[in-house]
Every structure is written in C-alpha cells, then in structure tokens.
C-alpha cells in the first residue's frame, strides 16, 4: 500500500551549495510566505543563531508544502561531514533526495560523503545544478563530473538514470533545459512528484515509527520526530518505546500530542497514519533510534547505524585564577548533565567520564562538530577548559590505523610551491590534479586527520586568502609519521596582573602577541607566540621605572602592533597536549595545564627520565 498524495524528500549537498536557499525559494513559490511577510527572510530554516552566523546548516529541519493536492515533506540537512549523523538519520525517513551541485565548483568532498549515504540506502537522487546565475558556471562539465561520481560510488542503473534540473536558488527559478532560464520553481515540484516514489504505508499493520530527531517542549516534555512506517497513532494513545536493550521490557508512555508539519510550523492533529512525518510529544525517556510501537505488538525496527567518532577532546572543570568570574555553570555536575543531555540528541557524540573530579572525554566526528557544542555551551553560561583535539586510533591485526581525510585545495597557480611545502610535511598523498583554467588549479589529497589540525589558518595566510579548502572523512588507513606541526614556543605570563604597553612593546620584538594592553592575566597564561622554538616565561605587567632624569623623547608612547585575537576554532587547533583553552561566556584564554613554572619543569624532567 502507498500514500500516493505524499512525498518525503531530503535535500543533500556540500557546504554552501545552496540547500537552504533552494528551500526558501520552494516555500515562497508554494505560498508559505510572501516577500512582504515577516517570515520572508533569507535561510528561513536556519533558525539557530550559530547557523545564521556561520552561514551553514547544523541541525536537520523539516518543512511541508502543499502542491496540487499533494503533501511534500522537505527536510533540509547539514552539508558538513562533521554533522553526518544528522544526514544519516534523515535519509532513513525519506523516499528520495535532491542532490545540489554548485554550477562552478562541481562535486566536492562532502558531495561524495552525502551521496554515498543516499546511494547505500537505495535512494534515487534528483540532481539540481544550482547557482546557474554565476557568470563562470560550467554546467556541462559539472554534469559529466557528477556522472563519474555516481559511477565511482557504485550506483545502480536505476540510480544512474537521474533527472537533471538547472536552477538559481537566489533568483528563484529552475529549468529542465541547460541554456534556458526558468520562470519559477515548478519544475522542481513536478520532478519530485514524478521521480520520488510514494511512501510504502499500511495502516492495517501494527504501529511502527522510528524516532530520528529529538526536541523538547517545556509543557509536554520530550518530543520525538520520525516517519510512521506502519499503522496509525492517535492522541492520548498508550504506546511503547522499544530499543534493542529493552525489547523485553519496553517503556510504556502516552502520546500526549501529535503534530504534523505544515509550512514552516506544526499543526496539532488527532491522529496520523503510515507515511506521515510527525512529532509526538510526551515520550518520556525517548532516545534517537527508539521505535514507537503499539503495546499489543512489540516490533522494534533495526538500530540506526551511525559512523563512529574520529576526534576527541577532554572537557575539564576550570581551575584557573579567573574561575567563576564570568560563567554561571562551573561545577562538574553542571557540565556532566549538559553533556549527557547533548549526547541524547546528538547521536554522533560520545561522552565518557574520566578518572578524577570534573574530567570528561567527548568524542565527535571532527573539530567543527565539537567546537559547535563548545560555542553553544559557552553562550548558555558554561565555563570550563578543553584540551587539544586527539584523533581516535583503531587496531587491526596488530597494526595501528588512523582516520584519513579527503582534502581538496582550490588555489591560484602562483601558490603551488608553498602549498606543496605545507602538505608535504603533513604526510599528504596526492590523488588528483585538475587545471580549472590558466590561473587556478585544484589539488586532491588523502591526508591524516591529525595533520589538518591548524592547517586551515596556515593555508589562508599563505594563499593570501584567495584559496579554498574542503575535506571530509575518507577511511581508516595505517598510521603514518607526521612531524610536529607547531614549531614555535609561546610567551607564558610570570605572574598575575594587568598588561602594560611598556612590557608588551619589548615582547613584540621577539614574537607575536595574543593580548592587548590593560588585559588581566595570570601565572601560566599564554600571552603570545615566541619566534623561536622554546617557551619563555615573561612579565607582561612590567611597569616603566621612574627616574629623575628626562630627555625630550623619553615619554613617547610605544607603537604596538594589533594583538592576534583567536577564535575558538583557532585556539583549539593552536594548543599542544600540555596546554588548555579556557572557555567562558565572554572570553577565550590559552594556558598551560600546570600553571606553576616549577611544576611544569619538574613534570617534563620526569617524562624525560621515563623515556
């Protein structure tokens, strides 16, 4: 049995290829909001403040439109591989996918990642070549590259017979003809109805729905979102929550409220049937992957398969002299509760409690995955310290394997030499070179994940900001030797105080400063980078001594260079294993793990003796 008037489709693509912009145009065309309404903002589904600031989708979101009597449920998914767990869950509850490709960039590393997931699940994607309004668009070449990508990923004959649309999400049109500008977004809806199959649904069978997205309502409690595969569910119906672990003793709860997606919001309904994507409120203790069943027929669905984490960081209770000055939530109890709550909804995240008070190991799919969590927590008022990221190794047949990334660098030809030097010391293996034109070239590498830590900043500096890079998880391969990536030492504050212009003026001669004058520092805090390899204990709070002799220029104010103020991502990538990043709602500080110089020296001597 099929629901012929329903289509469930996900939009997948590489970062910044226009997924959310296309959704905006689809919603406007379907009449969900007009240009004059308050809702008609850009990237309307990116409602999270972090998403709007970064210009990228982090959390998957649902919207629904009505087109010629058909309900089309559209799910916007993240494009970055670090949030791949979101994509995997969403693809489980749809019957088709729209693959967005930039008409200039073509297929990118994360295009390969999301497309592989869709093809593995048997979906037949619709290819949309977006950004056709760009003057340097090359749609013919992009289509050829897309076909090659499908072939490389082992697509079936049915999947290779994909329809192609040409569109401009910003201008709000789509066309089936490569050199003809469309009028509106109708071709997209027409293709969805003709190419995406209706959901298989049998309302006569016992209730089955797998929870793929979690939400929370202050009045109704936990909310589970998913697609009903079989049966029907009614408001206030007693239902069972089943996992592999509790299949014999399921949790009994009640569906206190059922909502369907209408446009950008939800609407309460009395019942919903197989094929519908709904949210059910009141599911106490629900987790991602749980199956909602009838209490008379306990039929759990297969467990969701999620890729394992590749990077971990330690979250520690802040023990610096500034602890408690800016944050509201400081204790290990607060941090543990917040991390456990995040792990319930963020299935790509793993949290472990380490030995000692206030120490937690948090593992995720990449640096971005973890730094987004850190940024969210600091905005909520949390204060803590984090260690340098470490990749997660695996052992196979007595050999150590490490995660590898597929790296794509798009640069001007004049920077080839310096890029070869940068990737050479990171044990990167060249896979492909593409000459885009006489001035630009694209390099594709397989590179260890740990070698990418701190690479982005160096890459942008050496290409004068004119290069672009993208990477996604490739595979676990045998561990390779990578030389130390940070060759410079740091300036470490000697004592607590407030920095002065006089002291910083003398320090800037020997390196680069991370703090401005008049900033509070403490012993063990990192306040700059040394131009040499060794760490230096310095006094940035030193005052100019008064004398009874004055010359004409003795009181001239020194000229200080602007301090290098690091973002959270830059700070995390910069530190070494013996350093921490102190994160508060308003500040980011770099520091040594051992604040006292004598303790650090004694610790390093003990490590040397053990070796």
C-alpha positions in Angstrom: 0.0 0.0 0.0 1.2 3.5 -0.8 0.3 7.1 0.1 0.1 8.5 -3.4 -0.6 12.0 -2.2 2.6 12.2 0.0 6.2 12.6 -0.9 9.1 12.7 1.6 12.3 14.1 0.2 15.7 15.3 1.7 17.9 18.0 0.3 21.6 17.0 0.4 24.7 18.8 -0.8 28.2 20.0 0.0 28.5 23.1 2.3 27.4 26.3 0.7 26.0 24.8 -2.5 22.6 26.3 -1.8 20.4 23.8 0.0 18.7 26.2 2.4 18.4 28.9 -0.3 16.6 26.5 -2.6 14.2 25.6 0.3 13.5 29.4 0.7 12.5 29.5 -3.0 10.4 26.4 -2.8 8.5 27.8 0.2 7.9 31.2 -1.5 6.6 29.5 -4.7 4.2 27.3 -2.7 2.8 30.3 -1.0 4.0 29.6 2.5 5.1 33.2 2.9 5.2 36.2 0.7 8.0 38.7 0.1 6.3 41.3 2.3 5.7 39.0 5.3 7.9 38.9 8.3 8.8 35.3 7.7 10.4 36.0 4.3 14.0 36.2 5.5 16.9 34.5 3.9 17.8 31.0 5.0 14.5 30.8 6.9 15.1 27.2 8.1 18.5 28.2 9.6 16.8 29.5 12.8 19.7 28.6 15.1 21.8 31.8 15.8 25.0 29.8 15.2 23.7 28.7 11.9 22.9 32.2 10.7 26.3 33.5 11.9 28.3 30.8 10.2 26.1 30.6 7.1 25.7 26.8 7.4 23.1 24.2 8.4 24.0 22.4 11.6 20.7 20.7 12.6 18.3 19.0 10.2 14.9 20.6 10.0 11.5 19.7 8.4 9.1 21.8 6.4 6.0 20.8 4.4 4.3 22.3 1.4 1.1 21.5 -0.4 1.4 21.3 -4.2 -1.6 20.4 -6.4 -3.2 18.4 -3.6 0.0 16.6 -2.7 1.8 16.9 0.6 5.6 17.3 0.0 7.7 17.0 3.2 11.1 18.6 2.7 14.0 18.0 5.1 17.0 20.4 5.0 20.2 18.6 6.0 23.7 19.7 7.0 26.3 19.7 4.3 29.4 19.4 6.5 30.7 15.9 7.1 31.2 16.6 10.8 27.4 16.6 11.1 27.0 13.4 9.1 25.0 11.7 11.8 22.2 14.2 11.1 22.2 13.3 7.4 22.2 9.5 8.1 19.2 9.7 10.3 17.2 11.9 8.0 17.8 9.7 4.9 16.2 6.8 6.8 12.8 8.5 6.8 12.6 9.8 3.3 12.0 8.1 -0.1 14.0 10.4 -2.3 16.8 13.0 -2.2 17.6 16.2 -4.1 21.4 16.4 -4.7 22.5 20.0 -5.0 25.7 20.8 -7.0 27.3 24.2 -7.5 27.5 25.0 -11.2 31.0 26.3 -10.7 32.6 24.2 -8.0 31.1 20.9 -9.2 31.2 17.8 -6.9 33.2 18.4 -3.7 34.4 16.1 -0.9 31.2 16.4 1.2 29.1 15.8 -2.0 30.8 12.4 -2.2 30.0 11.8 1.5 26.3 12.6 1.4 25.7 11.0 -2.0 27.4 7.7 -0.8 24.9 7.6 2.1 21.9 8.2 -0.2 23.0 5.5 -2.7 23.7 3.0 0.1 20.1 3.3 1.3 18.8 2.7 -2.3 17.5 6.3 -2.9 17.4 7.6 -6.5 18.6 11.2 -6.3 17.4 14.1 -8.4 20.4 16.2 -9.4 20.0 20.0 -9.3 22.8 22.1 -10.8 22.4 25.3 -8.6 23.8 28.8 -9.0 23.3 28.9 -12.7 23.3 32.7 -12.4 27.0 32.8 -11.8 28.9 34.2 -14.8 31.6 31.4 -14.8 29.1 28.5 -14.5 30.2 25.4 -16.4 27.1 23.1 -16.1 28.2 20.6 -18.9 31.4 19.9 -17.1 29.7 19.6 -13.8 27.1 17.1 -15.1 30.0 14.9 -16.5 31.7 15.0 -13.1 28.5 14.1 -11.3 28.0 11.1 -13.6 31.6 10.0 -12.9 31.0 10.4 -9.2 27.9 8.2 -9.3 29.9 5.6 -11.2 32.8 5.7 -8.7 30.3 5.2 -5.8 28.8 2.1 -7.4 25.4 3.5 -8.3 22.9 1.1 -9.9 21.5 1.5 -13.4 18.3 3.0 -11.9 20.3 5.4 -9.8 22.4 6.4 -12.8 19.3 7.4 -14.7 18.9 10.5 -12.6 16.9 13.6 -13.8 18.8 16.9 -14.1 17.5 20.3 -13.3 19.3 23.7 -13.7 18.4 26.3 -11.1 19.2 29.5 -9.3 18.0 29.3 -5.7 18.8 33.0 -5.1 16.8 34.1 -8.1 14.0 31.5 -7.5 13.9 29.6 -10.8 14.5 26.1 -12.2 14.6 24.7 -15.7 15.0 21.3 -17.4 16.9 22.8 -20.3 20.6 23.7 -19.7 20.6 27.0 -21.6 17.2 28.3 -20.8 16.3 30.3 -17.7 13.2 29.1 -15.9 10.3 31.2 -14.7 9.8 29.7 -11.2 10.4 26.6 -9.1 7.6 24.5 -10.6 10.0 22.1 -12.4 11.4 21.0 -9.0 7.9 20.1 -7.7 7.0 18.4 -10.9 10.2 16.3 -10.8 9.6 15.3 -7.2 6.1 14.1 -7.9 7.2 12.1 -11.0 10.6 10.7 -9.7 10.2 10.3 -6.0 8.2 7.2 -5.1 5.2 7.4 -2.7 5.9 6.1 0.8 5.0 2.5 1.4 2.4 2.6 4.1 -0.1 0.1 5.6 -2.4 1.5 8.2 -3.8 -2.0 8.9 -0.4 -3.2 10.3 0.6 -2.6 14.0 2.1 0.8 14.7 5.8 1.3 13.9 7.7 4.6 13.9 11.5 5.1 14.4 12.5 8.4 16.2 15.1 10.2 14.2 15.0 13.7 15.6 14.5 14.8 19.2 13.0 18.0 20.5 11.8 19.3 23.9 8.7 21.2 25.0 8.6 22.9 28.4 5.0 21.9 28.9 4.8 18.5 27.2 8.3 17.1 27.8 10.4 15.1 25.3 9.3 15.2 21.7 10.2 12.5 19.1 10.1 13.2 15.4 10.0 10.5 12.8 8.1 8.9 9.9 5.3 6.4 10.7 6.1 3.2 8.7 3.0 1.2 9.6 -0.3 1.7 11.4 -1.8 4.8 13.0 -1.3 6.7 16.2 -4.0 8.7 18.0 -3.8 11.5 20.5 -3.5 10.2 24.1 -2.9 6.7 22.9 -0.8 4.4 25.2 2.3 3.4 23.3 5.6 1.5 23.9 9.1 2.8 23.4 11.5 0.0 22.4 15.2 -0.3 21.9 17.5 -3.3 21.4 18.4 -3.1 25.1 14.9 -3.1 26.4 13.0 -5.2 23.8 11.7 -7.5 26.5 10.7 -4.7 28.9 9.7 -1.6 26.8 8.9 1.8 28.3 5.1 2.4 28.4 4.1 6.0 27.8 1.4 8.2 26.2 1.3 10.2 23.0 0.0 13.4 24.7 0.1 15.4 21.5 0.6 14.7 17.8 1.8 17.3 15.3 2.2 17.3 11.5 4.4 19.7 9.7 2.6 22.4 7.8 4.7 25.0 6.0 7.3 26.3 8.4 5.4 25.2 11.5 3.4 22.4 13.1 -0.3 21.8 13.5 -1.8 19.5 16.1 -3.9 16.6 14.7 -6.0 13.9 16.4 -4.3 11.1 14.5 -1.7 10.3 11.9 -1.1 7.4 9.7 1.6 5.4 7.9 3.7 7.6 5.5 3.3 10.8 7.6 6.3 12.6 9.2 5.1 13.7 12.6 6.3 14.8 16.0 4.9 13.0 19.1 5.1 14.8 22.5 5.2 13.3 25.9 7.6 10.4 25.1 9.4 10.2 28.5 12.9 8.9 28.2 12.9 8.7 24.4 16.2 8.4 22.5 17.2 8.7 18.9 16.7 5.3 17.2 13.8 4.2 19.6 10.8 2.5 18.0 7.3 3.7 18.8 5.1 0.6 18.9 1.6 -0.5 19.8 1.6 -2.0 23.3 -0.1 -5.1 21.8 2.6 -5.7 19.2 6.2 -5.0 20.2 8.0 -4.9 16.9 11.3 -3.0 17.2 12.9 -1.6 14.0 16.6 -2.2 13.2 19.0 0.0 15.1 20.3 3.1 13.3 23.8 2.7 12.0 25.9 5.8 12.7 29.6 6.4 11.8 31.9 6.3 14.8 33.7 9.4 16.1 37.1 10.2 14.9 38.3 13.1 17.2 38.1 13.5 21.0 38.7 16.3 23.5 38.8 16.4 27.3 36.3 18.8 29.0 37.6 19.9 32.4 36.3 22.0 35.3 38.0 25.4 35.0 40.7 25.7 37.8 42.3 28.9 36.7 42.5 32.0 39.0 39.7 33.6 36.9 37.3 30.7 37.5 33.8 31.8 38.4 34.3 35.4 37.3 32.1 35.2 34.1 30.3 31.8 34.0 27.1 30.7 35.7 27.6 26.9 35.4 31.0 25.9 36.7 30.8 22.6 38.5 31.4 19.0 37.2 27.7 18.3 37.9 26.5 21.0 35.6 29.0 20.1 32.8 28.1 16.4 33.1 24.4 17.0 32.9 24.7 19.2 29.9 27.0 16.8 28.0 24.7 13.8 28.8 21.7 15.8 27.5 23.6 16.7 24.3 24.5 13.0 23.8 20.8 12.0 23.8 20.0 14.2 20.7 23.4 14.3 19.1 23.9 10.6 18.2 27.3 11.3 16.6 28.6 12.3 20.0 30.0 10.1 22.8 30.7 11.2 26.4 32.9 9.3 28.9 33.6 10.2 32.5 37.4 10.0 33.2 39.2 9.4 36.4 39.5 12.4 38.7 37.0 15.1 39.5 35.4 17.1 36.7 37.0 15.3 33.7 35.1 14.2 30.7 36.2 12.8 27.3 33.9 14.0 24.5 34.3 12.3 21.1 32.8 13.6 17.8 33.1 13.5 14.0 35.6 16.3 13.8 36.8 19.6 15.2 33.8 21.5 13.9 31.4 19.1 15.5 32.9 19.6 18.9 33.6 23.4 18.7 29.9 24.0 17.8 29.0 22.2 21.0 31.6 24.2 23.0 30.3 27.5 21.5 26.7 26.6 22.3 27.6 25.8 25.9 29.5 29.0 26.5 26.6 31.0 25.2 24.4 29.2 27.7 26.7 30.4 30.5 29.0 27.4 31.0 32.6 27.9 31.9 35.2 25.1 31.5 38.6 24.2 30.0 39.2 21.9 27.0 42.3 20.0 25.9 43.9 19.8 22.4 42.0 17.5 20.0 43.3 14.0 19.6 42.3 11.5 16.8 40.9 8.2 17.7 43.1 5.3 16.6 42.0 1.7 15.8 44.0 -1.5 15.9 43.6 -4.1 13.2 45.7 -7.3 13.0 48.3 -5.8 15.3 48.7 -2.6 13.2 47.6 0.9 14.2 45.1 2.6 11.9 44.2 6.3 12.0 41.4 8.4 10.3 42.2 9.9 7.0 40.5 12.8 5.2 39.9 13.6 1.5 41.2 17.1 1.1 40.5 19.4 -1.9 42.5 22.6 -2.3 41.5 25.2 -4.9 44.3 27.8 -5.3 45.9 30.2 -7.8 48.8 28.7 -9.7 51.3 31.1 -8.2 50.9 29.5 -4.8 51.6 25.9 -5.8 55.1 25.9 -4.4 54.2 27.0 -0.9 51.2 24.6 -0.8 53.4 21.6 -1.8 55.6 22.5 1.2 52.6 22.8 3.6 51.1 19.5 2.7 54.4 17.7 2.3 55.3 18.0 6.0 51.8 16.6 6.8 52.3 13.3 5.0 49.6 14.0 2.4 49.3 11.7 -0.6 48.4 13.4 -3.9 45.4 11.8 -5.6 44.5 14.1 -8.5 45.3 17.5 -10.1 42.7 19.5 -12.1 43.7 22.6 -14.1 40.5 24.6 -13.9 41.9 27.4 -16.1 45.2 29.0 -16.8 45.3 30.8 -13.4 43.7 28.3 -11.0 44.4 24.6 -10.1 42.7 22.1 -7.9 44.7 19.5 -5.8 43.1 16.5 -4.2 44.9 14.7 -1.3 44.4 11.9 1.2 45.8 13.3 4.5 45.8 12.2 8.1 43.0 13.9 10.2 45.6 15.0 12.8 47.7 16.7 10.1 44.7 19.0 9.4 44.8 20.5 12.9 45.9 24.1 12.4 46.2 23.7 8.6 43.4 26.0 7.6 44.9 29.1 9.1 48.3 28.5 7.5 46.7 27.7 4.2 44.7 31.0 4.1 47.8 33.0 5.2 50.0 31.5 2.5 47.4 31.9 -0.3 46.6 35.5 0.8 43.0 34.4 1.5 42.4 33.5 -2.2 42.4 29.8 -1.8 39.6 27.5 -0.7 39.8 24.1 1.0 37.3 21.4 1.8 37.7 18.0 3.5 35.6 15.0 4.6 36.3 11.7 6.3 37.8 9.1 3.9 38.7 5.9 5.7 40.9 4.4 8.4 44.3 3.6 7.0 47.7 2.6 8.5 49.2 5.2 10.7 51.9 7.4 9.1 54.6 9.6 10.6 53.8 13.3 10.8 56.3 15.8 12.1 55.5 18.3 14.9 53.2 20.9 13.3 53.8 23.7 15.8 57.5 24.7 15.7 57.2 27.9 17.8 57.2 28.3 21.5 55.0 30.6 23.5 55.2 33.5 25.9 53.9 32.5 29.3 52.9 35.1 31.9 55.1 35.1 35.0 52.5 36.5 37.5 49.0 37.8 37.8 48.4 41.4 36.9 47.3 43.8 34.1 49.3 44.0 30.9 51.1 47.3 30.2 52.2 49.0 26.9 55.8 49.2 28.2 56.1 45.5 28.7 54.3 44.4 25.6 56.4 46.7 23.5 59.6 44.8 24.5 57.9 41.4 23.9 56.6 42.2 20.4 60.1 42.4 19.1 60.6 38.7 19.8 57.3 37.3 18.7 53.6 37.7 18.2 51.2 38.9 21.0 47.8 37.4 21.8 46.7 40.1 24.3 46.3 43.9 24.2 47.4 46.4 26.9 45.2 46.6 30.0 44.2 43.0 30.0 44.1 40.9 33.2 46.5 37.8 33.0 47.6 35.2 35.5 50.6 32.9 36.0 50.8 30.2 33.4 48.5 32.0 30.9 49.8 32.1 27.3 50.0 35.7 26.1 51.9 35.3 22.8 54.0 33.3 20.4 57.8 33.2 20.5 59.7 33.5 17.3 61.9 30.6 18.5 61.2 27.0 19.4 61.4 27.3 23.2 58.8 28.6 25.7 59.6 31.9 27.5 58.5 33.0 31.0 57.8 36.7 30.6 56.3 39.5 32.7 53.7 41.4 30.5 52.7 43.5 33.5 56.1 45.2 34.0 55.9 49.0 34.6 58.3 51.7 33.4 60.5 52.8 36.2 60.5 56.5 37.1 63.8 58.4 37.0 64.8 61.9 37.9 66.4 62.4 34.5 64.2 63.1 31.5 65.0 63.6 27.8 62.9 65.1 25.1 61.7 61.7 23.8 61.6 59.7 27.0 57.9 59.8 27.4 56.9 58.9 23.8 54.2 56.2 23.7 55.5 53.0 22.0 53.6 51.8 18.9 52.2 48.4 19.5 51.1 46.0 16.7 47.5 44.8 17.0 47.2 41.6 19.0 46.2 38.4 17.3 42.9 37.5 18.9 42.0 33.9 18.2 38.6 32.5 17.6 37.5 29.3 19.4 38.4 27.1 16.4 41.8 28.7 16.0 42.6 28.4 19.7 41.6 24.7 19.8 43.8 24.0 16.8 46.8 26.0 18.1 47.3 24.4 21.5 49.6 21.4 22.2 48.9 18.5 24.5 50.4 20.3 27.6 48.1 23.3 27.1 44.4 24.1 27.5 41.8 26.5 26.2 39.9 28.3 29.0 36.3 28.9 27.7 33.9 31.4 29.4 30.8 33.1 28.2 32.8 36.3 27.3 36.5 35.2 27.0 38.8 32.6 25.4 42.2 32.2 27.1 45.1 30.0 26.3 47.0 28.5 29.3 49.4 25.7 30.3 47.9 22.7 32.1 50.4 23.3 35.0 50.2 27.0 35.8 53.3 26.9 38.0 56.6 27.1 36.2 58.5 24.8 38.6 55.8 22.1 38.5 55.9 22.2 34.6 59.7 21.9 34.7 59.6 19.0 37.2 56.9 17.2 35.2 58.9 17.5 31.9 62.0 16.1 33.7 60.0 13.1 35.0 58.8 12.4 31.5 62.3 12.6 30.1 63.6 10.2 32.7 60.8 7.7 31.9 61.7 7.8 28.2 
